[in-house]
Amino acid sequence: MSNILIIKHGSLGDLIQANGAIKDIKNKFPEDKVLLLTTPHYSKFMYSCPYIDGVLIDKRLPRWNLFYLFRLKKMLNRFSFSKVFDLQNSSRTSFYKKVLFPNSNYNSWSSSETTLPSNTTKEEFDKLSVLERFDHQLKTSGLNTKHTLKPNFDWSCSDISEINSKFKLGRYIILFPFCSPHLHLKKWPHYNELIKLIKDELKNEYKVVIAPGPNELQE
């Protein structure tokens, strides 16, 4: 049995998008141990994912923190990973490839860089949707991408009947306006208009529920 590493730091939306790719990776290596390297915010949540066998935590401290890099490298080396799937595809994980996995090659490290289509620049490739990029990356790495383009997050569902009963929701539409605090400009600005449209069109057929992030409650 070998150890397989998937790197996906977050955010939550990114992990949801990567869910199908993670499932396809596990299906490719059913007898191996598939571990996820992610940030502390999502480690507890991803422990419940049925497609991985364990979660490793990366605090993503500054790269100049050599003591942290040494500890991270020591932790990862314990597992002697035979294959790494970099689903983060960031400058940080490219740095990890060079520093933490210096002996990695095309066969042992799968990323958008190592699987970049011929005659295509990274800038051009990144114009594709994230799911299309995952699909190409995994196919080029020899995987059957049955689920990559259709991520299914049903495993994360939990019983909310108590909440439903408390607020007498009945049939409802839930909106998630949150985004990373440092990427506030990415937040869609038309939620009020959308809510008005829903109420005007559907009358009282549905209730509208908002689930803001911790820093968005007042807003």
C-alpha positions as CSV (number, residue, x, y, z in Angstrom):
1,M,0.0,0.0,0.0
2,S,1.3,3.5,-1.0
3,N,0.5,6.9,0.4
4,I,-1.0,9.5,-2.0
5,L,-1.1,13.2,-1.1
6,I,-3.7,15.7,-2.3
7,I,-3.0,19.4,-1.7
8,K,-6.0,21.7,-1.5
9,H,-5.8,24.5,1.1
10,G,-9.2,26.2,0.6
11,S,-11.3,28.2,0.6
12,L,-14.5,26.2,1.3
13,G,-15.8,26.9,-2.2
14,D,-12.6,25.6,-3.6
15,L,-12.8,22.4,-1.6
16,I,-16.4,21.9,-2.8
17,Q,-15.2,22.3,-6.4
18,A,-12.4,19.9,-5.9
19,N,-14.7,17.3,-4.3
20,G,-15.2,15.4,-7.6
21,A,-11.5,15.4,-8.4
22,I,-10.8,14.1,-4.9
23,K,-13.3,11.2,-5.5
24,D,-11.7,10.3,-8.8
25,I,-8.3,10.2,-7.2
26,K,-9.5,7.9,-4.5
27,N,-11.2,5.7,-7.1
28,K,-7.9,5.4,-8.9
29,F,-6.1,4.4,-5.7
30,P,-8.7,2.4,-3.7
31,E,-6.2,0.3,-1.9
32,D,-3.8,3.1,-1.1
33,K,-4.0,5.7,1.7
34,V,-5.1,9.1,0.3
35,L,-4.3,12.0,2.6
36,L,-5.3,15.7,2.2
37,L,-3.1,18.6,3.1
38,T,-5.2,21.6,3.9
39,T,-5.5,24.5,6.3
40,P,-6.7,24.3,9.9
41,H,-10.0,26.0,9.1
42,Y,-11.1,23.1,7.0
43,S,-9.3,20.1,8.6
44,K,-12.1,19.1,10.9
45,F,-14.7,19.4,8.2
46,M,-12.7,17.4,5.6
47,Y,-12.2,14.6,8.1
48,S,-15.7,13.6,7.3
49,C,-15.0,13.3,3.5
50,P,-15.4,9.6,2.6
51,Y,-12.8,9.9,-0.3
52,I,-9.8,10.6,1.9
53,D,-8.2,8.5,4.6
54,G,-6.7,11.3,6.7
55,V,-6.0,15.1,6.9
56,L,-2.7,16.8,7.3
57,I,-2.6,20.4,8.4
58,D,-0.6,23.2,6.7
59,K,-0.7,26.5,8.6
60,R,0.7,28.3,5.5
61,L,3.2,30.3,7.5
62,P,5.5,32.7,5.6
63,R,8.0,30.9,3.4
64,W,10.9,32.6,5.1
65,N,9.9,30.8,8.3
66,L,12.5,28.1,7.9
67,F,11.7,26.4,11.1
68,Y,8.1,25.8,10.0
69,L,9.2,24.6,6.6
70,F,11.6,22.2,8.2
71,R,8.8,20.8,10.4
72,L,6.4,20.6,7.5
73,K,9.0,18.8,5.4
74,K,9.7,16.4,8.2
75,M,6.0,15.6,8.6
76,L,5.5,15.0,4.9
77,N,8.6,12.9,4.6
78,R,7.2,10.4,7.2
79,F,4.7,9.2,4.7
80,S,7.0,8.7,1.7
81,F,4.3,9.8,-0.8
82,S,4.5,8.0,-4.1
83,K,2.2,10.5,-5.8
84,V,1.2,14.1,-5.1
85,F,-1.8,15.7,-6.7
86,D,-1.5,19.5,-6.4
87,L,-5.1,20.7,-6.7
88,Q,-4.2,24.1,-5.3
89,N,-1.9,25.0,-8.2
90,S,-0.6,28.1,-6.5
91,S,2.8,29.8,-6.3
92,R,3.0,28.3,-2.7
93,T,2.5,24.7,-3.9
94,S,4.9,25.3,-6.8
95,F,7.4,26.4,-4.1
96,Y,6.6,23.2,-2.1
97,K,7.4,21.1,-5.1
98,K,10.9,22.6,-5.4
99,V,11.7,22.8,-1.7
100,L,9.7,20.0,0.1
101,F,9.7,17.5,-2.8
102,P,12.9,18.3,-4.7
103,N,13.1,14.9,-6.3
104,S,9.6,15.0,-7.7
105,N,9.0,14.7,-11.4
106,Y,6.2,14.4,-14.0
107,N,5.3,10.9,-12.8
108,S,5.2,11.7,-9.1
109,W,3.8,15.3,-9.0
110,S,0.6,16.2,-10.8
111,S,-0.2,19.9,-11.2
112,S,-1.4,22.3,-13.9
113,E,2.2,23.1,-14.6
114,T,3.4,19.5,-15.0
115,T,0.4,18.6,-17.2
116,L,0.2,21.8,-19.1
117,P,-1.1,21.2,-22.7
118,S,1.5,21.6,-25.4
119,N,1.6,24.9,-27.2
120,T,-0.4,26.5,-24.4
121,T,0.8,29.0,-21.9
122,K,-0.1,28.8,-18.2
123,E,-1.9,32.2,-18.6
124,E,-4.0,30.8,-21.4
125,F,-4.7,27.5,-19.6
126,D,-5.9,29.4,-16.5
127,K,-8.6,31.0,-18.5
128,L,-10.5,27.7,-18.4
129,S,-12.8,27.0,-15.6
130,V,-11.3,25.4,-12.5
131,L,-13.2,22.1,-13.2
132,E,-12.0,22.0,-16.7
133,R,-8.4,22.5,-15.5
134,F,-8.8,19.7,-12.9
135,D,-10.3,17.5,-15.6
136,H,-7.3,18.0,-17.9
137,Q,-4.8,17.6,-15.1
138,L,-6.2,14.3,-13.9
139,K,-6.8,12.8,-17.4
140,T,-3.2,13.7,-18.3
141,S,-2.1,11.9,-15.1
142,G,-3.9,8.8,-16.2
143,L,-7.2,9.0,-14.2
144,N,-10.7,8.4,-15.2
145,T,-12.5,11.7,-14.5
146,K,-16.0,10.4,-13.9
147,H,-16.8,12.8,-11.1
148,T,-14.4,15.8,-11.6
149,L,-16.8,17.9,-13.7
150,K,-19.7,17.0,-11.5
151,P,-18.7,17.4,-7.8
152,N,-21.2,16.0,-5.4
153,F,-21.2,17.3,-1.8
154,D,-24.0,15.1,-0.5
155,W,-21.7,13.5,2.1
156,S,-21.5,16.8,3.9
157,C,-25.2,17.1,4.5
158,S,-26.6,17.0,8.1
159,D,-30.1,16.9,9.6
160,I,-31.3,20.5,10.1
161,S,-34.9,19.6,11.0
162,E,-34.5,21.3,14.4
163,I,-33.5,24.5,12.8
164,N,-36.2,24.2,10.2
165,S,-38.8,23.7,13.0
166,K,-37.5,26.5,15.2
167,F,-37.8,29.1,12.4
168,K,-40.7,27.6,10.6
169,L,-38.9,27.6,7.3
170,G,-40.9,25.1,5.4
171,R,-39.7,25.5,1.8
172,Y,-36.8,27.9,1.6
173,I,-34.0,29.3,-0.5
174,I,-30.6,29.8,1.2
175,L,-28.1,32.3,0.0
176,F,-24.4,32.3,0.9
177,P,-22.9,35.7,0.3
178,F,-19.7,35.2,2.2
179,C,-16.2,35.5,0.7
180,S,-12.7,35.8,2.1
181,P,-12.3,39.1,4.1
182,H,-9.2,40.0,2.0
183,L,-11.1,39.4,-1.3
184,H,-14.2,41.5,-0.5
185,L,-14.3,42.9,-4.1
186,K,-15.2,39.4,-5.3
187,K,-18.5,39.5,-3.4
188,W,-21.5,39.6,-5.7
189,P,-23.2,43.0,-5.0
190,H,-26.8,42.2,-6.1
191,Y,-28.2,40.1,-3.2
192,N,-30.8,42.7,-2.2
193,E,-32.1,42.8,-5.8
194,L,-32.1,39.0,-6.0
195,I,-34.1,38.7,-2.8
196,K,-36.6,41.3,-4.0
197,L,-37.0,39.4,-7.3
198,I,-37.5,36.1,-5.5
199,K,-40.2,37.6,-3.3
200,D,-41.9,39.4,-6.2
201,E,-41.9,36.3,-8.4
202,L,-42.6,33.5,-5.9
203,K,-44.6,35.5,-3.3
204,N,-44.7,33.5,-0.1
205,E,-43.9,30.1,-1.7
206,Y,-40.4,30.2,-0.4
207,K,-38.7,31.9,2.5
208,V,-35.3,33.5,1.9
209,V,-32.5,32.6,4.3
210,I,-29.1,34.3,4.5
211,A,-26.0,32.5,5.8
212,P,-23.3,35.2,6.1
213,G,-19.7,34.7,7.2
214,P,-18.7,35.8,10.8
215,N,-17.4,39.2,9.5
216,E,-20.6,39.8,7.5
217,L,-23.3,39.6,10.2
218,Q,-23.7,43.3,10.7
219,E,-23.7,43.9,6.9
